[in-house]
Amino acid sequence: MLTLIRKYFYGDYGEIENGAPPAPPSREWPLWEVFIRSKQGLDHKHVGSLHATDAAMAIENARDVYTRRMEGVSIWVVESRHIHASNPDEAEALYDPANDKIYRHPTFYQLPDELKYM
């Protein structure tokens, strides 16, 4: 009977030693990055991170945590393991090809005086 009770409460984690059950296996929820689009903005901004089991739970948790004052109109969540970033130490080599394309810089264009906010 004691064995059945142990299996019910502690699963298949093995025998109880010294009166304490062994620690269960690690089942940490994945980390999600949260982006919110505000009512005034056109783009989504990164507002933070949270742990959730799936995308639906991440959206619900993001709504509860990051839009408490009804300031958002759209929520994006992305699992952190799917985000890839460049290495800041390699920035010079990464952006080097843009330096030889000077025609992309706005220094070659003459703007009319009537155009004030460009």
Secondary structure, 3 states (H helix, E strand, C coil): CHHHHHHHHHCCCCCCECCECCCCCCCCCCEEEEEEEECCCCCEEEEEEEECCCHHHHHHHHHHHHCCCCCEEEEEEEEHHHCCCCCHHHHHHHHHHHHCCHHHCHHHCCCCCCCCCC
